[in-house]
Amino acid sequence: MLQIDDVRIETMCRLYMKNKARAWDSEYLDVLDTALNLALGHRRVAEHPDLLCRNVIHDARRTIRRSEANARRMAACRPLADAARRRVSTTAADGSLIVEMFTHDTPEARALATETVQELTTFAATLGPHGLGCLQGMLDMATVPDSARQTGVSVPTVERARRAIRIHARALISGTA
């Protein structure tokens, strides 16, 4: 049976061999570098080189993922230098906010958005007296029953109006209108 130090040395040798085998893969090299640091930890249980190697690689991947998530979270807290830019963010499955990139808010983009909303308003007015209320409900992200209560029509009528507005919006965006 190998001693604890022998297990660590054997594990480190295996990690170095993996390093030489995939020297072209920078992400994997980061994982191996972190795994080497984890293998040196004196509180880590080291009974067999195979198990220790597998465990430190698994823990290294998890550590890297966690540090990347923390970096994104910290970046989301910092304000942007230019007020004309805004962050594009998503919500992860656990409810945390993930900021992926930022976009530039340009006058052209605002003009296109304004024209699209005007076109949709004109189209919604042709659907009847409830059309504008249905469009406003969609823009306010109201549920279908809430929109039906606000406009005073039935839920199926609101669903039909929303479907027609979505189809028209797709036609506007694809350029077929």
Buried (B, 14 or more C-beta within 10 A) or exposed (E): EEEEEEBBBBBBEBBEEBBEEEEEEEEBBEBBBBBBEBBEEEEBEBEBBEEBBBBBBEBBBEBBEEEEBEEBEEBBEEEEEEEEEEBEEEEEEEEEEBBEEBEEEEEEEEEEEEEEEEBBBEBBEEBBEBBBBBBBBBEEEBEBEEBBBBBEBEEEBBBBBBEBBEEBBEEBEEEEE
